[in-house]
Amino acid sequence: MAATYNILIMGASYGSLLASKLLFGGHSVKLVCLPAEADLINAEGFRVRLPVRGRAAPVELDSRKLPGRVSAGGTAGIDPKDYDLVALAMQEPQYRVPAVRELLDSVARAQVPCMSIMNMPPLAYLRRIPGLDTDSLKPAYTDAGVWNGFDPALITLCSPDPQAIRPPEEKVNVLNVTLPTNFKVARFPSPTHTALLRRLQDEIEAIRFDTPEGKIELPVKLKVHESVFVPLAKWAMLLTGNYRCVTADGTITIQEAVHRDVEASRSIYNFVVDLCVKLGAARADLVPFEKYAAAAQSLTRPSSAARALVNGAPFIERADKLVQLIAAQKGLRNPAIDATVALIDGRLEANRKKAA
């Protein structure tokens, strides 16, 4: 039997979805999270509920019943050299918190391969894209300096296409998957590190889960791609749906953001797709608008970014601003994206003033 891996996941909310898949392979997963989450996960494990096509009720994965081992804790006392892979599953603003930043610095120094599943790509990953001036993109980050120590060759990006929420009425160790799509990860430059990803991909592909009606395949796979551009497919979705949940009057659902004016949505989506193609992406690597629009029909809540803004967050992930700045490098602009960026800038400024 092949040796198992030690995998560190920074962030236990979205991170538990990835962890649930890794545990099937018998690996050991350490989740870095808040004390209340860590205590609960160490005592009771975590639950991930996955909708499966053809089944009325979702399948519940209980980490305690899976072959691998999970533990959870804070940032203290972690030596990244003990791990074969580090997954970054917090939202980008969280990496500026001193204790988290300290752990991130030690991960960079340890030269451990890192896979980000953030909506906002680490700045070090963008350095893998030829011809991009990453210095001019720093204003899109809460604190761009946290990525300075990373070797771009050791960081990859996984498009976090699956959508998941923590149901407010449940304990914090429960995650409901609302859109069970795949994680699409770009290969590392190193064949050795890429082989690790491919092994995880194959193990996840092979999962068959016992149910009363027999063994079934589970959704949410890990798909390893040769192209550094594949994970950027999420940008068009974020700018068409997630960030447009923010309105002058409050928030709307992702479904409404996409479908209340489908032609306006198509125009924004195709602008971002065309921008990715200009950067070097193959159009076939990206998701067509029709496929996204169909998936958005099931996204009946406002995005996490919109909810955070309404709840007074002083910082959120700014993929909207990142895309605007990359477009500007190519001499392009889109009035609808400019309007979204300006609206969110204003909301964040108001939130910071209120918090001060």
C-alpha positions as a Markdown table, in Angstrom:
| # | Residue | x | y | z |
|---|---|---|---|---|
| 1 | Met | 0.0 | 0.0 | 0.0 |
| 2 | Ala | 1.3 | 3.5 | -0.9 |
| 3 | Ala | 2.5 | 5.7 | 1.9 |
| 4 | Thr | -0.1 | 8.3 | 3.1 |
| 5 | Tyr | 0.4 | 12.0 | 3.2 |
| 6 | Asn | 0.3 | 14.6 | 5.9 |
| 7 | Ile | -1.7 | 17.5 | 4.7 |
| 8 | Leu | -2.2 | 20.9 | 6.4 |
| 9 | Ile | -5.3 | 22.8 | 5.5 |
| 10 | Met | -5.5 | 26.5 | 6.7 |
| 11 | Gly | -9.3 | 27.1 | 7.1 |
| 12 | Ala | -11.8 | 24.6 | 8.3 |
| 13 | Ser | -15.0 | 25.8 | 6.6 |
| 14 | Tyr | -14.4 | 25.3 | 2.9 |
| 15 | Gly | -11.4 | 23.3 | 3.9 |
| 16 | Ser | -13.5 | 20.5 | 5.4 |
| 17 | Leu | -15.0 | 19.8 | 1.9 |
| 18 | Leu | -11.5 | 19.2 | 0.5 |
| 19 | Ala | -10.5 | 17.3 | 3.7 |
| 20 | Ser | -13.5 | 15.0 | 3.4 |
| 21 | Lys | -12.2 | 13.8 | 0.0 |
| 22 | Leu | -8.6 | 13.4 | 1.2 |
| 23 | Leu | -9.6 | 11.3 | 4.2 |
| 24 | Phe | -11.0 | 8.6 | 1.8 |
| 25 | Gly | -7.3 | 8.0 | 0.8 |
| 26 | Gly | -6.3 | 7.4 | 4.4 |
| 27 | His | -4.3 | 10.6 | 4.6 |
| 28 | Ser | -3.8 | 12.6 | 7.8 |
| 29 | Val | -5.3 | 16.1 | 7.7 |
| 30 | Lys | -4.7 | 18.9 | 10.1 |
| 31 | Leu | -7.2 | 21.8 | 9.9 |
| 32 | Val | -6.1 | 25.3 | 11.2 |
| 33 | Cys | -9.1 | 27.1 | 12.6 |
| 34 | Leu | -10.6 | 29.1 | 15.5 |
| 35 | Pro | -10.6 | 27.5 | 19.0 |
| 36 | Ala | -14.3 | 26.8 | 19.1 |
| 37 | Glu | -14.2 | 25.0 | 15.7 |
| 38 | Ala | -11.1 | 23.1 | 16.6 |
| 39 | Asp | -12.5 | 21.8 | 19.9 |
| 40 | Leu | -15.7 | 20.6 | 18.2 |
| 41 | Ile | -13.9 | 19.0 | 15.3 |
| 42 | Asn | -11.5 | 17.2 | 17.7 |
| 43 | Ala | -14.4 | 16.0 | 19.8 |
| 44 | Glu | -17.0 | 15.2 | 17.1 |
| 45 | Gly | -15.2 | 15.3 | 13.7 |
| 46 | Phe | -17.0 | 17.2 | 10.9 |
| 47 | Arg | -19.9 | 16.5 | 8.6 |
| 48 | Val | -20.1 | 17.4 | 4.9 |
| 49 | Arg | -23.5 | 17.0 | 3.2 |
| 50 | Leu | -23.3 | 16.5 | -0.6 |
| 51 | Pro | -26.2 | 16.5 | -3.0 |
| 52 | Val | -26.0 | 13.5 | -5.4 |
| 53 | Arg | -27.9 | 13.4 | -8.7 |
| 54 | Gly | -30.8 | 11.0 | -8.6 |
| 55 | Arg | -31.1 | 11.0 | -4.8 |
| 56 | Ala | -33.7 | 13.0 | -2.8 |
| 57 | Ala | -31.6 | 13.4 | 0.3 |
| 58 | Pro | -27.9 | 14.5 | 0.4 |
| 59 | Val | -25.2 | 12.0 | 1.4 |
| 60 | Glu | -23.6 | 12.9 | 4.7 |
| 61 | Leu | -19.8 | 12.3 | 5.1 |
| 62 | Asp | -18.8 | 11.9 | 8.7 |
| 63 | Ser | -15.1 | 12.4 | 9.1 |
| 64 | Arg | -15.0 | 9.9 | 12.0 |
| 65 | Lys | -16.1 | 7.1 | 9.7 |
| 66 | Leu | -13.5 | 7.8 | 6.9 |
| 67 | Pro | -10.2 | 5.9 | 6.6 |
| 68 | Gly | -7.9 | 8.9 | 7.2 |
| 69 | Arg | -7.4 | 11.0 | 10.4 |
| 70 | Val | -8.4 | 14.6 | 11.0 |
| 71 | Ser | -7.3 | 16.9 | 13.8 |
| 72 | Ala | -7.8 | 20.6 | 14.3 |
| 73 | Gly | -6.1 | 23.4 | 16.1 |
| 74 | Gly | -4.8 | 27.0 | 16.0 |
| 75 | Thr | -1.7 | 28.4 | 14.3 |
| 76 | Ala | 0.7 | 27.8 | 17.2 |
| 77 | Gly | 3.2 | 24.9 | 17.3 |
| 78 | Ile | 2.8 | 23.9 | 13.7 |
| 79 | Asp | 6.0 | 23.0 | 11.8 |
| 80 | Pro | 5.1 | 23.1 | 8.0 |
| 81 | Lys | 8.1 | 20.8 | 7.3 |
| 82 | Asp | 6.0 | 18.0 | 8.8 |
| 83 | Tyr | 3.6 | 18.2 | 5.9 |
| 84 | Asp | 3.7 | 17.1 | 2.3 |
| 85 | Leu | 1.2 | 19.6 | 1.1 |
| 86 | Val | -0.4 | 22.8 | 2.5 |
| 87 | Ala | -3.9 | 23.9 | 1.3 |
| 88 | Leu | -4.9 | 27.5 | 1.7 |
| 89 | Ala | -8.6 | 27.6 | 2.3 |
| 90 | Met | -9.2 | 30.8 | 4.3 |
| 91 | Gln | -10.5 | 34.0 | 2.6 |
| 92 | Glu | -7.7 | 36.3 | 1.5 |
| 93 | Pro | -8.2 | 39.0 | 4.2 |
| 94 | Gln | -7.6 | 36.4 | 7.0 |
| 95 | Tyr | -4.0 | 36.0 | 6.0 |
| 96 | Arg | -3.2 | 39.5 | 7.4 |
| 97 | Val | -4.1 | 38.4 | 10.9 |
| 98 | Pro | -0.7 | 38.3 | 12.7 |
| 99 | Ala | -0.8 | 34.7 | 13.9 |
| 100 | Val | -2.0 | 33.4 | 10.5 |
| 101 | Arg | 0.5 | 35.6 | 8.7 |
| 102 | Glu | 3.3 | 34.1 | 10.9 |
| 103 | Leu | 2.3 | 30.6 | 10.0 |
| 104 | Leu | 2.0 | 31.5 | 6.3 |
| 105 | Asp | 5.6 | 32.9 | 6.5 |
| 106 | Ser | 6.9 | 29.7 | 8.0 |
| 107 | Val | 5.1 | 27.7 | 5.2 |
| 108 | Ala | 6.9 | 29.9 | 2.6 |
| 109 | Arg | 10.2 | 29.4 | 4.3 |
| 110 | Ala | 9.7 | 25.6 | 4.6 |
| 111 | Gln | 9.4 | 25.4 | 0.8 |
| 112 | Val | 6.4 | 23.0 | 1.1 |
| 113 | Pro | 4.2 | 22.8 | -2.0 |
| 114 | Cys | 1.0 | 24.9 | -1.5 |
| 115 | Met | -2.4 | 24.6 | -3.2 |
| 116 | Ser | -4.7 | 27.6 | -2.8 |
| 117 | Ile | -8.5 | 27.1 | -2.9 |
| 118 | Met | -9.2 | 30.8 | -2.4 |
| 119 | Asn | -11.3 | 32.8 | -4.8 |
| 120 | Met | -8.5 | 35.3 | -4.8 |
| 121 | Pro | -5.3 | 33.8 | -6.2 |
| 122 | Pro | -2.2 | 34.3 | -4.1 |
| 123 | Leu | -0.1 | 37.0 | -5.7 |
| 124 | Ala | 2.8 | 34.5 | -5.9 |
| 125 | Tyr | 0.6 | 32.3 | -8.2 |
| 126 | Leu | 0.0 | 35.2 | -10.6 |
| 127 | Arg | 3.8 | 35.4 | -11.0 |
| 128 | Arg | 3.5 | 32.1 | -12.9 |
| 129 | Ile | 1.5 | 33.9 | -15.6 |
| 130 | Pro | 3.8 | 35.2 | -18.3 |
| 131 | Gly | 3.8 | 39.0 | -19.0 |
| 132 | Leu | 1.7 | 40.0 | -16.0 |
| 133 | Asp | 2.9 | 43.0 | -14.0 |
| 134 | Thr | 2.0 | 41.7 | -10.5 |
| 135 | Asp | 3.3 | 44.8 | -8.7 |
| 136 | Ser | 0.4 | 46.8 | -10.2 |
| 137 | Leu | -2.1 | 44.3 | -8.9 |
| 138 | Lys | -1.2 | 44.8 | -5.2 |
| 139 | Pro | -4.0 | 47.3 | -4.5 |
| 140 | Ala | -6.5 | 44.4 | -5.0 |
| 141 | Tyr | -5.1 | 42.6 | -1.9 |
| 142 | Thr | -5.8 | 43.3 | 1.7 |
| 143 | Asp | -2.0 | 42.9 | 2.3 |
| 144 | Ala | -0.1 | 41.9 | -0.7 |
| 145 | Gly | 3.1 | 41.6 | 1.4 |
| 146 | Val | 2.0 | 38.3 | 2.9 |
| 147 | Trp | 2.9 | 36.6 | -0.4 |
| 148 | Asn | 6.4 | 38.0 | -0.7 |
| 149 | Gly | 8.2 | 35.0 | 0.7 |
| 150 | Phe | 6.7 | 32.4 | -1.7 |
| 151 | Asp | 8.5 | 30.8 | -4.5 |
| 152 | Pro | 5.9 | 30.9 | -7.4 |
| 153 | Ala | 7.1 | 27.4 | -8.4 |
| 154 | Leu | 5.8 | 26.0 | -5.1 |
| 155 | Ile | 2.3 | 27.5 | -5.2 |
| 156 | Thr | -0.6 | 26.4 | -7.3 |
| 157 | Leu | -4.3 | 27.5 | -7.6 |
| 158 | Cys | -7.4 | 25.4 | -7.4 |
| 159 | Ser | -10.5 | 27.0 | -8.8 |
| 160 | Pro | -13.0 | 26.7 | -5.9 |
| 161 | Asp | -16.0 | 26.1 | -8.1 |
| 162 | Pro | -18.0 | 24.0 | -5.6 |
| 163 | Gln | -20.3 | 26.2 | -3.5 |
| 164 | Ala | -20.8 | 25.4 | 0.1 |
| 165 | Ile | -22.3 | 27.0 | 3.2 |
| 166 | Arg | -22.3 | 26.5 | 6.9 |
| 167 | Pro | -26.0 | 26.3 | 7.9 |
| 168 | Pro | -26.6 | 29.0 | 10.5 |
| 169 | Glu | -28.9 | 26.7 | 12.6 |
| 170 | Glu | -26.3 | 23.9 | 12.8 |
| 171 | Lys | -23.0 | 23.5 | 14.7 |
| 172 | Val | -19.9 | 25.0 | 13.1 |
| 173 | Asn | -18.6 | 21.5 | 12.1 |
| 174 | Val | -21.3 | 21.0 | 9.5 |
| 175 | Leu | -21.0 | 22.1 | 5.9 |
| 176 | Asn | -23.7 | 21.9 | 3.2 |
| 177 | Val | -22.6 | 21.7 | -0.4 |
| 178 | Thr | -25.0 | 23.7 | -2.6 |
| 179 | Leu | -23.3 | 23.3 | -5.9 |
| 180 | Pro | -21.2 | 20.1 | -6.2 |
| 181 | Thr | -18.9 | 20.9 | -9.0 |
| 182 | Asn | -15.1 | 20.0 | -9.3 |
| 183 | Phe | -12.0 | 21.6 | -7.9 |
| 184 | Lys | -9.8 | 22.4 | -11.0 |
| 185 | Val | -6.2 | 22.7 | -10.0 |
| 186 | Ala | -3.2 | 23.7 | -12.2 |
| 187 | Arg | -0.1 | 21.5 | -12.1 |
| 188 | Phe | 3.0 | 22.5 | -10.3 |
| 189 | Pro | 6.1 | 23.3 | -12.4 |
| 190 | Ser | 7.8 | 20.3 | -10.6 |
| 191 | Pro | 6.8 | 16.8 | -11.9 |
| 192 | Thr | 7.3 | 15.4 | -8.3 |
| 193 | His | 4.8 | 17.9 | -6.8 |
| 194 | Thr | 2.4 | 17.4 | -9.7 |
| 195 | Ala | 2.6 | 13.6 | -9.1 |
| 196 | Leu | 1.3 | 14.2 | -5.6 |
| 197 | Leu | -1.7 | 16.1 | -7.0 |
| 198 | Arg | -2.4 | 13.4 | -9.6 |
| 199 | Arg | -2.4 | 10.7 | -6.9 |
| 200 | Leu | -4.9 | 12.6 | -4.9 |
| 201 | Gln | -7.0 | 13.2 | -8.0 |
| 202 | Asp | -7.0 | 9.4 | -8.8 |
| 203 | Glu | -7.9 | 8.5 | -5.2 |
| 204 | Ile | -10.8 | 10.9 | -5.2 |
| 205 | Glu | -12.0 | 9.6 | -8.6 |
| 206 | Ala | -12.0 | 6.1 | -7.2 |
| 207 | Ile | -14.2 | 6.9 | -4.2 |
| 208 | Arg | -17.3 | 4.7 | -3.9 |
| 209 | Phe | -19.6 | 5.5 | -1.0 |
| 210 | Asp | -21.8 | 2.9 | 0.8 |
| 211 | Thr | -25.5 | 3.7 | 0.8 |
| 212 | Pro | -28.5 | 1.5 | 1.5 |
| 213 | Glu | -29.0 | 1.1 | -2.2 |
| 214 | Gly | -25.3 | 0.2 | -2.8 |
| 215 | Lys | -22.0 | 1.9 | -3.6 |
| 216 | Ile | -22.3 | 5.2 | -5.3 |
| 217 | Glu | -19.9 | 7.7 | -6.9 |
| 218 | Leu | -19.7 | 11.1 | -5.2 |
| 219 | Pro | -19.5 | 14.5 | -6.8 |
| 220 | Val | -16.8 | 17.1 | -6.2 |
| 221 | Lys | -13.6 | 15.7 | -7.8 |
| 222 | Leu | -10.1 | 17.1 | -7.9 |
| 223 | Lys | -9.1 | 17.6 | -11.6 |
| 224 | Val | -5.4 | 18.3 | -12.3 |
| 225 | His | -4.8 | 20.5 | -15.4 |
| 226 | Glu | -1.6 | 21.2 | -17.4 |
| 227 | Ser | -2.6 | 24.9 | -18.0 |
| 228 | Val | -1.9 | 27.6 | -15.4 |
| 229 | Phe | -5.0 | 29.4 | -16.7 |
| 230 | Val | -7.7 | 26.7 | -16.0 |
| 231 | Pro | -8.3 | 27.9 | -12.4 |
| 232 | Leu | -9.0 | 31.4 | -13.7 |
| 233 | Ala | -12.3 | 30.2 | -15.1 |
| 234 | Lys | -13.8 | 31.2 | -11.7 |
| 235 | Trp | -13.2 | 34.9 | -12.3 |
| 236 | Ala | -16.0 | 35.3 | -14.9 |
| 237 | Met | -18.4 | 33.6 | -12.5 |
| 238 | Leu | -17.4 | 35.8 | -9.6 |
| 239 | Leu | -17.7 | 39.0 | -11.5 |
| 240 | Thr | -21.0 | 38.1 | -13.1 |
| 241 | Gly | -22.7 | 36.6 | -10.1 |
| 242 | Asn | -21.0 | 36.9 | -6.6 |
| 243 | Tyr | -19.9 | 40.6 | -6.7 |
| 244 | Arg | -23.2 | 41.7 | -8.4 |
| 245 | Cys | -25.1 | 40.4 | -5.4 |
| 246 | Val | -24.0 | 43.8 | -3.8 |
| 247 | Thr | -26.5 | 46.5 | -4.8 |
| 248 | Ala | -27.0 | 50.1 | -3.7 |
| 249 | Asp | -30.0 | 48.9 | -1.6 |
| 250 | Gly | -28.5 | 45.8 | 0.0 |
| 251 | Thr | -28.0 | 42.3 | -1.4 |
| 252 | Ile | -29.7 | 40.0 | -3.9 |
| 253 | Thr | -29.1 | 36.3 | -4.6 |
| 254 | Ile | -26.5 | 35.0 | -7.1 |
| 255 | Gln | -29.4 | 33.6 | -9.2 |
| 256 | Glu | -31.0 | 37.1 | -9.3 |
| 257 | Ala | -27.7 | 38.8 | -10.0 |
| 258 | Val | -27.2 | 36.6 | -13.1 |
| 259 | His | -30.7 | 36.2 | -14.4 |
| 260 | Arg | -32.5 | 39.6 | -13.8 |
| 261 | Asp | -30.7 | 40.9 | -16.9 |
| 262 | Val | -29.2 | 37.9 | -18.8 |
| 263 | Glu | -27.7 | 39.9 | -21.6 |
| 264 | Ala | -25.9 | 42.3 | -19.2 |
| 265 | Ser | -24.6 | 39.2 | -17.4 |
| 266 | Arg | -23.4 | 37.6 | -20.6 |
| 267 | Ser | -21.6 | 40.7 | -21.6 |
| 268 | Ile | -19.6 | 40.9 | -18.3 |
| 269 | Tyr | -18.9 | 37.2 | -18.3 |
| 270 | Asn | -17.6 | 37.2 | -21.9 |
| 271 | Phe | -15.5 | 40.3 | -21.2 |
| 272 | Val | -13.7 | 38.4 | -18.4 |
| 273 | Val | -13.4 | 35.2 | -20.5 |
| 274 | Asp | -11.8 | 37.3 | -23.3 |
| 275 | Leu | -9.4 | 38.9 | -20.8 |
| 276 | Cys | -8.3 | 35.4 | -19.7 |
| 277 | Val | -7.8 | 34.4 | -23.4 |
| 278 | Lys | -5.6 | 37.6 | -23.8 |
| 279 | Leu | -3.5 | 36.4 | -20.9 |
| 280 | Gly | -2.9 | 33.1 | -22.6 |
| 281 | Ala | -5.8 | 30.9 | -21.7 |
| 282 | Ala | -7.3 | 28.5 | -24.2 |
| 283 | Arg | -11.0 | 29.2 | -24.7 |
| 284 | Ala | -11.7 | 25.5 | -24.2 |
| 285 | Asp | -10.2 | 25.8 | -20.7 |
| 286 | Leu | -12.9 | 28.2 | -19.6 |
| 287 | Val | -16.6 | 27.6 | -18.8 |
| 288 | Pro | -19.1 | 28.9 | -21.4 |
| 289 | Phe | -21.7 | 31.4 | -20.1 |
| 290 | Glu | -24.7 | 29.1 | -20.7 |
| 291 | Lys | -23.2 | 26.4 | -18.4 |
| 292 | Tyr | -22.6 | 29.0 | -15.6 |
| 293 | Ala | -26.0 | 30.6 | -16.1 |
| 294 | Ala | -27.7 | 27.2 | -15.7 |
| 295 | Ala | -25.7 | 26.4 | -12.5 |
| 296 | Ala | -26.6 | 29.9 | -11.1 |
| 297 | Gln | -30.3 | 29.0 | -11.1 |
| 298 | Ser | -29.6 | 26.9 | -8.0 |
| 299 | Leu | -27.6 | 29.6 | -6.2 |
| 300 | Thr | -30.5 | 31.1 | -4.1 |
| 301 | Arg | -28.5 | 33.0 | -1.5 |
| 302 | Pro | -26.4 | 36.1 | -1.7 |
| 303 | Ser | -22.6 | 35.5 | -2.1 |
| 304 | Ser | -20.4 | 35.3 | 1.0 |
| 305 | Ala | -18.7 | 38.5 | -0.1 |
| 306 | Ala | -22.1 | 40.3 | -0.2 |
| 307 | Arg | -23.1 | 38.9 | 3.1 |
| 308 | Ala | -19.8 | 40.0 | 4.7 |
| 309 | Leu | -20.2 | 43.5 | 3.4 |
| 310 | Val | -23.7 | 43.9 | 4.8 |
| 311 | Asn | -22.5 | 42.5 | 8.1 |
| 312 | Gly | -19.9 | 45.3 | 8.3 |
| 313 | Ala | -16.7 | 43.5 | 7.2 |
| 314 | Pro | -13.8 | 46.0 | 6.8 |
| 315 | Phe | -12.1 | 43.7 | 4.2 |
| 316 | Ile | -13.3 | 41.1 | 1.7 |
| 317 | Glu | -11.7 | 39.3 | -1.2 |
| 318 | Arg | -11.5 | 41.7 | -4.1 |
| 319 | Ala | -11.4 | 39.5 | -7.3 |
| 320 | Asp | -13.5 | 42.3 | -8.8 |
| 321 | Lys | -10.7 | 44.8 | -8.4 |
| 322 | Leu | -8.1 | 42.3 | -9.4 |
| 323 | Val | -9.8 | 41.7 | -12.8 |
| 324 | Gln | -10.3 | 45.4 | -13.3 |
| 325 | Leu | -6.5 | 46.0 | -12.7 |
| 326 | Ile | -5.5 | 43.1 | -15.0 |
| 327 | Ala | -7.8 | 44.5 | -17.7 |
| 328 | Ala | -6.3 | 47.9 | -17.3 |
| 329 | Gln | -2.8 | 46.4 | -18.0 |
| 330 | Lys | -4.2 | 45.2 | -21.3 |
| 331 | Gly | -5.8 | 48.6 | -22.1 |
| 332 | Leu | -9.3 | 47.3 | -21.5 |
| 333 | Arg | -12.2 | 48.4 | -19.2 |
| 334 | Asn | -15.8 | 47.4 | -18.7 |
| 335 | Pro | -18.2 | 50.0 | -17.3 |
| 336 | Ala | -20.3 | 47.4 | -15.4 |
| 337 | Ile | -17.2 | 46.1 | -13.7 |
| 338 | Asp | -16.0 | 49.6 | -12.9 |
| 339 | Ala | -19.5 | 50.3 | -11.3 |
| 340 | Thr | -19.3 | 47.2 | -9.2 |
| 341 | Val | -15.7 | 48.0 | -8.0 |
| 342 | Ala | -16.8 | 51.6 | -7.1 |
| 343 | Leu | -19.9 | 50.4 | -5.2 |
| 344 | Ile | -17.8 | 47.8 | -3.2 |
| 345 | Asp | -15.0 | 50.4 | -2.5 |
| 346 | Gly | -17.6 | 52.7 | -1.1 |
| 347 | Arg | -19.2 | 50.0 | 1.1 |
| 348 | Leu | -15.9 | 48.9 | 2.5 |
| 349 | Glu | -14.9 | 52.5 | 3.2 |
| 350 | Ala | -18.1 | 53.0 | 5.1 |
| 351 | Asn | -17.6 | 49.8 | 7.1 |
| 352 | Arg | -14.1 | 50.8 | 8.1 |
| 353 | Lys | -15.2 | 54.2 | 9.2 |
| 354 | Lys | -17.9 | 52.6 | 11.3 |
| 355 | Ala | -15.4 | 50.1 | 12.9 |
| 356 | Ala | -12.8 | 52.8 | 13.6 |
